[in-house]
Amino acid sequence: MSSVSQTPNVLVTGGAGYIGSHACKLLSLAGYTPVTLDNLSTGWARAVKFGPFVQADLLDRTALDAAFAQYQPVAVMHFAALSQVAEASRDPGLYWRNNVGGSLNLVEAMLAAGCRNMIFSSTCATYGDQDGVVLDEHTPQMPLNAYGASKRAVEDMLRNFGDSHALNSVILRYFNVAGADPEAEVGEWHQPETHLIPLMIEAAAGARDALVIHGNDYPTHDGTCIRDYVHVMDLVHAHVLGLEWLRAGKGSRVFNLGTGVGFSVAEVIRQCRAGTGHRVPHSFGPRRDGDAAALVSGSSRAIEELGWVPERSSLKQMIEDAWRWYQTGGYSG
């Protein structure tokens, strides 16, 4: 039985995860009904607050076909993926099976259902380690690990299906996503946590003994990695703009999403004390396999063509919003 709502449905894979749940909130505010499809391997049922929920795995083609038949989405926002760099270096097969195989299943189910618009969550990890270069959409892609390689493979897949089946895609290559919903309805909550700002906040709050900084011998001004941080609400706003781009018939396009400003891990720690009022106990450990020294975005295309403006992406705002979310207790209760 069809469940087409009065507002257009958008299927959001990984909609119970960090970025996907924020996208669902913004889609609902923008006049869409987000339909979350998630296997809950890393997502949270409590994060599904803004539309229907289908618990299913992308490797289950029968479940995908049923979801498309029931909800008849006008587009897919595809967030579902494994994304831990260290794990990808240890077990690349897991990333090729899930990220690439799952995406192929999804694309074929889309096309079988007559849905031809996808907004794809890609990553700056496709660029690899290219120090001293502001990374834009023309920068060669040279991923260092199976995570970045799997995302690049899905990008290639989307281009192939665009040529053969008129599949339209907006590919969004993220830099480091941080912060949380300012109203603290959803936020970042990984178990185990691997991202810098929530780890830092846990250390500041006394929930862990110390933040371990992975490497202080990188070729940067203070020896720690440099990253370009973008607020999660700014990021998902670009997804809604990408959806409107596709629905307006503008065709496939790739956009970087970052601020163009890089901060070292040590600089982020200093800002955390200003944003939370607590010092961050920390120690130094060895580098993680597959980590680049510096990744900074050139995002002028998204600003000029999509009309995207990263309004909340100051480091101070991202830390304050993440701290507010952390104080709610997240999804642990």
C-alpha positions in Angstrom: 0.0 0.0 0.0 1.3 3.4 -0.9 2.1 5.9 1.8 2.6 9.1 -0.3 2.0 12.1 1.9 0.7 15.5 1.0 4.2 16.8 1.2 6.8 15.2 -1.1 8.6 12.2 0.5 12.4 12.1 0.5 14.1 8.8 1.4 17.0 9.5 3.8 19.4 6.5 4.2 21.2 6.8 7.4 18.6 9.1 8.7 19.0 7.9 12.3 22.7 8.9 12.3 24.3 12.2 13.1 24.1 14.1 9.8 21.1 12.2 8.5 18.9 13.1 11.5 19.8 16.8 11.2 18.9 16.6 7.5 15.5 15.0 8.4 14.8 18.0 10.7 15.6 20.5 8.0 13.7 18.6 5.4 10.6 18.7 7.6 11.0 22.4 8.1 11.4 22.9 4.3 8.1 21.2 3.4 9.2 17.6 2.8 8.4 14.4 4.6 11.7 12.6 5.4 11.5 8.8 5.4 14.4 7.4 7.4 15.9 4.1 6.2 18.5 2.9 8.7 19.8 -0.5 10.0 20.6 1.1 13.4 24.2 -0.3 13.3 25.5 3.2 14.2 22.3 5.2 14.2 19.7 5.7 17.0 15.9 5.0 16.8 15.5 8.0 19.2 16.9 10.2 16.5 14.0 9.5 14.2 11.6 12.3 15.1 10.5 14.0 11.9 8.9 11.3 9.7 8.4 7.6 9.1 11.0 5.0 9.9 12.0 1.9 7.9 14.5 -0.3 9.7 16.4 -2.0 6.8 19.8 -2.6 5.4 21.0 -1.3 2.1 22.2 -4.8 1.2 18.6 -6.0 1.5 17.2 -5.3 -2.0 13.7 -6.7 -1.1 13.4 -4.2 1.7 14.6 -1.4 -0.5 12.0 -2.2 -3.2 9.3 -2.3 -0.6 10.3 1.1 0.8 10.2 2.7 -2.7 6.9 1.2 -3.5 5.3 2.3 -0.2 6.7 5.9 -0.1 7.4 6.8 -3.7 10.1 9.4 -2.8 10.9 12.3 -5.2 14.6 11.9 -4.2 17.0 10.1 -2.0 19.5 11.6 0.4 22.1 9.0 0.8 24.1 9.2 4.1 24.3 5.5 5.1 27.9 4.4 5.2 30.7 3.2 7.4 33.1 6.0 8.1 35.9 5.3 10.5 39.3 5.8 9.0 41.2 3.5 11.3 38.6 0.7 10.8 38.8 1.2 7.0 42.5 0.8 7.1 42.2 -2.5 9.1 39.3 -4.0 7.2 38.9 -2.6 3.7 36.5 -5.4 2.6 33.9 -4.2 5.1 33.9 -0.8 3.5 33.7 -2.1 -0.1 30.9 -4.4 0.8 28.8 -1.9 2.7 29.5 1.4 1.2 29.9 0.4 -2.5 27.7 -2.7 -2.5 24.9 -1.0 -0.5 25.0 2.0 -2.8 24.7 -0.1 -5.9 21.7 -1.9 -4.4 20.2 1.5 -3.6 20.8 3.0 -7.1 19.3 0.0 -8.8 16.2 0.1 -6.5 15.8 3.8 -7.2 15.9 3.3 -10.9 13.5 0.4 -10.8 11.0 2.6 -8.9 11.5 5.6 -11.3 13.3 7.8 -8.8 16.2 9.6 -10.5 17.4 12.3 -8.0 20.1 11.5 -5.4 21.9 13.8 -3.0 25.0 11.9 -2.0 27.1 12.3 1.1 30.7 12.1 0.0 33.9 13.3 1.7 37.1 15.3 1.4 38.8 12.0 2.2 38.6 11.3 -1.6 41.3 13.9 -2.0 43.9 12.2 0.2 46.8 14.1 1.6 47.6 17.1 -0.5 49.3 19.6 1.8 49.4 23.2 1.1 46.6 22.9 -1.4 43.1 24.4 -1.0 41.0 21.6 -2.2 38.3 22.4 -4.8 36.2 20.2 -7.1 38.9 20.0 -9.7 41.6 18.7 -7.3 42.7 15.2 -8.2 41.2 12.5 -6.0 43.8 10.3 -4.3 42.2 8.6 -1.3 44.5 7.2 1.4 42.1 4.5 2.8 39.2 2.3 1.9 36.7 4.8 3.3 37.8 7.6 0.9 38.2 5.0 -1.9 34.7 3.6 -1.4 33.2 7.1 -1.5 35.1 7.9 -4.7 33.8 4.6 -6.2 30.2 5.6 -5.4 30.8 9.0 -7.1 32.0 7.1 -10.2 29.0 4.8 -10.0 26.6 7.8 -10.0 28.3 9.3 -13.0 28.0 5.9 -14.8 24.3 5.6 -14.1 23.9 9.2 -15.0 25.2 8.4 -18.5 23.3 5.2 -18.9 20.0 5.8 -17.0 19.6 9.6 -16.6 20.2 9.4 -12.9 20.7 12.9 -11.5 23.0 13.4 -8.6 24.3 16.2 -6.4 27.6 15.0 -4.8 28.6 16.9 -1.7 32.2 16.4 -0.5 32.2 17.3 3.2 35.0 18.5 5.3 34.9 18.0 9.1 31.3 18.2 10.4 30.7 19.4 13.9 28.2 21.0 16.2 24.6 20.1 16.8 21.0 21.2 16.3 20.8 24.5 18.2 17.5 23.4 19.7 19.2 20.1 20.9 16.5 17.8 19.4 19.2 15.8 17.7 22.9 15.8 17.9 26.2 13.8 17.6 26.2 10.6 19.6 28.5 7.8 18.4 29.3 4.6 20.4 32.2 4.4 20.3 33.0 8.1 19.7 35.8 8.9 17.3 35.3 12.5 16.4 37.5 15.3 17.8 34.9 17.8 19.2 32.7 15.3 21.1 35.7 13.5 22.4 37.1 16.8 23.5 33.8 17.7 25.2 33.7 14.4 27.0 37.2 15.1 28.4 36.2 18.6 29.4 33.2 17.3 31.2 35.2 14.6 33.0 33.6 11.7 31.2 37.0 10.5 30.0 40.4 10.9 31.6 42.0 12.7 28.7 41.6 13.4 25.0 44.3 11.5 23.0 45.7 13.5 20.2 46.7 11.2 17.4 50.1 12.6 16.3 52.0 15.8 17.1 54.7 15.4 14.4 52.7 16.4 11.3 54.2 19.0 9.0 51.9 21.8 10.4 52.7 24.9 12.4 52.1 23.1 15.7 52.5 19.4 14.7 48.9 18.5 14.9 46.5 17.8 12.1 44.6 20.7 10.4 41.0 20.4 9.4 38.3 22.6 8.0 35.2 22.4 10.3 31.6 23.0 9.1 28.5 23.2 11.3 26.1 20.3 10.7 23.1 22.6 10.3 25.0 24.5 7.6 25.9 21.2 6.0 22.4 19.8 5.8 21.1 23.2 4.5 23.3 22.5 1.5 21.6 19.2 1.0 18.2 20.9 0.9 19.6 23.3 -1.6 20.9 20.4 -3.6 17.5 18.8 -3.6 15.9 22.0 -4.9 18.7 22.1 -7.5 17.8 18.7 -8.8 14.1 19.3 -8.7 14.6 22.4 -10.8 16.2 20.2 -13.5 19.7 21.7 -13.2 21.4 18.3 -13.6 24.3 16.6 -11.8 26.9 18.6 -10.0 29.7 18.2 -7.4 30.1 20.6 -4.5 32.7 20.9 -1.7 31.3 21.9 1.7 33.7 23.7 4.0 34.6 27.1 5.2 38.0 27.5 3.6 39.6 28.0 7.1 41.7 25.3 8.8 42.2 24.8 12.5 44.8 22.5 14.1 43.7 20.0 16.8 45.6 22.1 19.3 43.7 25.3 18.3 40.4 23.5 18.6 41.3 22.4 22.1 42.1 26.0 23.1 38.7 27.1 21.7 36.9 24.4 23.6 38.0 26.0 26.9 36.5 29.3 25.8 33.3 27.7 24.6 32.7 25.4 27.6 34.5 27.1 30.5 36.4 23.8 31.1 40.0 22.9 30.3 40.6 19.8 28.2 43.0 17.3 29.7 44.9 15.7 26.8 47.8 13.5 25.9 49.6 12.6 22.7 49.5 9.2 20.9 50.8 7.8 17.6 49.3 8.9 14.3 46.3 7.0 12.9 46.8 5.1 9.7 45.3 7.0 6.7 45.1 10.5 8.4 46.1 13.4 6.2 48.1 16.3 7.7 45.8 19.1 6.4 42.5 19.2 4.6 41.0 22.6 3.8 38.2 23.3 1.4 37.6 25.6 -1.5 33.8 26.0 -1.4 33.2 28.9 -3.8 31.2 26.8 -6.2 28.6 25.9 -3.5 28.4 29.6 -2.5 28.1 30.9 -6.0 25.9 28.2 -7.6 23.8 26.8 -4.7 23.6 30.1 -2.8 24.9 28.3 0.2 26.1 30.4 3.2 27.7 28.6 6.2 26.1 30.9 8.8 26.8 28.8 12.0 30.3 27.5 11.2 32.5 29.5 13.5 34.5 27.2 15.8 33.0 28.9 18.8 29.4 28.3 17.7 30.1 24.7 16.8 31.6 23.9 20.2 28.8 25.8 22.1 26.1 23.9 20.2 27.9 20.6 20.7 28.3 21.3 24.4 24.6 22.2 24.8 23.6 18.9 23.1 26.0 16.9 25.3 24.4 18.4 28.4 21.1 16.9 27.4 22.5 13.4 27.8 22.1 12.6 24.1 20.5 9.2 23.3 22.0 7.4 26.3 18.9 7.7 28.6 
